[in-house]
Amino acid sequence: MDGFDAPYYALSPKEASWVVEQQGCFAIRFYNEHDEEDEKEDEDGKMRACYANRMAKSVRAVVESMLVSHFGEAIIEQVFQRYERLTEDYYSKNKPQLTNLVLSLVRKSHH
C-alpha cells in the first residue's frame, strides 16, 4: 500500500457537547471527562501496549470498510498489526493523551 487518505477528526469534549446541543433533540444529563494518561506508571510497557491496541481497534472500526473496498480483505490484518506496532512505538517516545468522555443524554420532549 503506497497511500490512502482517510479523513479523521476527533472531536474535543467541548465540541461533542456543542454537537449535542446544536442537534437539539437531546439534553446532556451527565458529562464527565477523564484523562487516562496519569493513571498508572508504565515501567514495563504494558499500559503503552494496551493504549496502542485500543487505538488500533478504534481506528480499525472507523476505516476498515473503506480499506477493504479500496485494497481488498487480504491486507487488513497486516495493516492493523503494523499500525498497532507503530502506535506503540510512538507511545514509547510520547506520553499517550487519551480522554474518555462520558455523556448521558435525555431525549427532549417536543410539545
ZIMO-V434690 format. One record per run of one state. SS is the DSSP state (H for helix, E for strand, L for the rest). FROM is the first residue (numbers start at 1). TO is the last residue. Records with the same first field share a line. If there is no record, write none. Layout:
SS = FROM-TO ; FROM-TO
This chain:
L = 1-12 ; 24-25 ; 36-45 ; 72-72 ; 94-98 ; 108-111
H = 13-23 ; 46-71 ; 73-93
E = 26-35 ; 99-107
